[in-house]
Amino acid sequence: MKLENTIALVTGANQGLGKCYAEELLRLGAAKVYACGLTLESLDPLCEAHGARIVPLKLDVTVRDDVSAAVSAAGDVTVLLNNAGILEHKGLVEAGSSEAFRREMAVNVFGLADMSLAFAPVIAGNGGGAIINMLSAASLANFPPFGSYCATKAAAMSITHCLRYELKTQGIEVFGIYAGLIDTDMLKSIRGEKSDPEDIAAAALKGVEAGIMDIDTDARAKWLRATLVEDPESLEALQHERADDFYKTQSM
Ligand SMILES: NC(=O)c1ccc[n+]([C@@H]2O[C@H](COP(=O)([O-])OP(=O)(O)OC[C@H]3O[C@@H](n4cnc5c(N)ncnc54)[C@H](OP(=O)(O)O)[C@@H]3O)[C@@H](O)[C@H]2O)c1
């Protein structure tokens, strides 16, 4: 679908990849972008840089009243970009508590699902459009240093594929975006080769415009998807080896 003249809403748009998505949507000719942040002040730099085409909204995707208020404030939306996400802790056993896992589920899974279900009637009522979900290479396989996070991203992928079927009769296309490590605050304490968030946002929205439903935006995501098909047996050993190496050399 063409993004020119669309009216988009981006969650977690105050920084990182979400800010790049908002700016790339403007570059592609979106008429308006509702940029959402946990606070309105966090959106000031984006608003100051881009003027009236950016409309700031306060939105915590885990708060029902915030989601309802966003629907009321942004009734002209045709593209929802579920970008907000958190990465809280290491593996499930090591954390010793499920509280951090529940927080990750609340944002990465239920937040994404609640926003999608709340905005689907809005998008359908405006003649159709798209829901774009920021998933991860971690949706495709579990990398133990990020065990619970990967589980949330796998669930988010499954929801994406479910909504793709359920919403198609309403004229809503549902896209999934996959990437490996991206150079944002989320991974600031993690070493490794990281992609530029501007490149990821550009590749993702180029894929949307080309009608690719599951979009691998960088080399790591492409490699992982190919390996799952061509050499799945080798993957688990590699995952464990990388996790061992991670615990020896890095900390979160
Ligand atoms: N970084 C990576 O390597 C990587 C790789 C693949 C996929 N991703 C995914 O890409 C997306 C963006 O991540 P990022 O790398 O840009 O991370 P980031 O810089 O930490 O940004 C995350 C964004 O989500 C917002 N957010 C957190 N909790 C929220 C909530 N409850 N409701 C609404 N917004 C909330 C944050 O707001 P505050 O700034 O106010 O905290 C921030 O704007 C996430 O879904 C992430 O899982 C990241």
The ligand as a Tripos MOL2 file, in Angstrom:
@<TRIPOS>MOLECULE
LIG
   48    52     1     0     0
SMALL
NO_CHARGES

@<TRIPOS>ATOM
      1 N1         16.6780   -2.3620   19.4780 N.am      1 LIG1
      2 C1         16.6560   -3.5350   18.8740 C.2       1 LIG1
      3 O1         17.6850   -4.2000   18.6830 O.2       1 LIG1
      4 C2         15.3530   -4.1150   18.3460 C.ar      1 LIG1
      5 C3         15.4190   -5.1930   17.4590 C.ar      1 LIG1
      6 C4         14.2380   -5.7290   16.9400 C.ar      1 LIG1
      7 C5         13.0300   -5.1910   17.3180 C.ar      1 LIG1
      8 N2         12.9980   -4.1270   18.1980 N.ar      1 LIG1
      9 C6         11.6960   -3.6030   18.5680 C.3       1 LIG1
     10 O2         11.5950   -2.2820   18.0560 O.3       1 LIG1
     11 C7         10.6670   -1.5340   18.8350 C.3       1 LIG1
     12 C8         11.2900   -0.2070   19.2120 C.3       1 LIG1
     13 O3         12.3920   -0.4740   20.0710 O.3       1 LIG1
     14 P1         13.6670    0.4930   20.1830 P.3       1 LIG1
     15 O4         14.8420   -0.3220   19.8380 O.co2     1 LIG1
     16 O5         13.4170    1.7770   19.4840 O.co2     1 LIG1
     17 O6         13.6900    0.6820   21.7660 O.3       1 LIG1
     18 P2         13.6420    1.9950   22.6640 P.3       1 LIG1
     19 O7         14.5880    2.9980   22.1340 O.co2     1 LIG1
     20 O8         13.7970    1.5030   24.0580 O.co2     1 LIG1
     21 O9         12.1620    2.5460   22.4190 O.3       1 LIG1
     22 C9         11.0340    1.8910   22.9260 C.3       1 LIG1
     23 C10         9.8590    2.8280   22.8460 C.3       1 LIG1
     24 O10         8.7040    2.2020   23.4320 O.3       1 LIG1
     25 C11         8.1540    3.1130   24.4020 C.3       1 LIG1
     26 N3          7.4030    2.4030   25.4300 N.ar      1 LIG1
     27 C12         7.8770    1.6080   26.4270 C.ar      1 LIG1
     28 N4          6.8670    1.1350   27.1810 N.ar      1 LIG1
     29 C13         5.7320    1.6560   26.6540 C.ar      1 LIG1
     30 C14         4.3640    1.5600   26.9850 C.ar      1 LIG1
     31 N5          3.9340    0.8410   28.0530 N.pl3     1 LIG1
     32 N6          3.4470    2.2150   26.2240 N.ar      1 LIG1
     33 C15         3.8490    2.9710   25.1750 C.ar      1 LIG1
     34 N7          5.1300    3.1270   24.8150 N.ar      1 LIG1
     35 C16         6.0590    2.4710   25.5530 C.ar      1 LIG1
     36 C17         9.3580    3.8680   24.9420 C.3       1 LIG1
     37 O11         8.9810    5.0380   25.6400 O.3       1 LIG1
     38 P3         10.0660    5.7500   26.6420 P.3       1 LIG1
     39 O12        11.1670    6.2790   25.7630 O.co2     1 LIG1
     40 O13         9.2910    6.8520   27.3090 O.co2     1 LIG1
     41 O14        10.5190    4.7010   27.5900 O.co2     1 LIG1
     42 C18        10.0990    4.1270   23.6450 C.3       1 LIG1
     43 O15         9.5230    5.2010   22.9490 O.3       1 LIG1
     44 C19        10.3030   -2.4430   20.0210 C.3       1 LIG1
     45 O16         9.0790   -3.0830   19.7730 O.3       1 LIG1
     46 C20        11.4290   -3.4540   20.0380 C.3       1 LIG1
     47 O17        11.0470   -4.6590   20.6560 O.3       1 LIG1
     48 C21        14.1280   -3.5730   18.6950 C.ar      1 LIG1
@<TRIPOS>BOND
     1     1     2 1
     2     2     3 2
     3     2     4 1
     4     4     5 ar
     5     4    48 ar
     6     5     6 ar
     7     6     7 ar
     8     7     8 ar
     9     8     9 1
    10     8    48 ar
    11     9    10 1
    12     9    46 1
    13    10    11 1
    14    11    12 1
    15    11    44 1
    16    12    13 1
    17    13    14 1
    18    14    15 2
    19    14    16 1
    20    14    17 1
    21    17    18 1
    22    18    19 2
    23    18    20 1
    24    18    21 1
    25    21    22 1
    26    22    23 1
    27    23    24 1
    28    23    42 1
    29    24    25 1
    30    25    26 1
    31    25    36 1
    32    26    27 ar
    33    26    35 ar
    34    27    28 ar
    35    28    29 ar
    36    29    30 ar
    37    29    35 ar
    38    30    31 1
    39    30    32 ar
    40    32    33 ar
    41    33    34 ar
    42    34    35 ar
    43    36    37 1
    44    36    42 1
    45    37    38 1
    46    38    39 2
    47    38    40 1
    48    38    41 1
    49    42    43 1
    50    44    45 1
    51    44    46 1
    52    46    47 1
@<TRIPOS>SUBSTRUCTURE
     1 LIG1         1 GROUP 0 **** ****
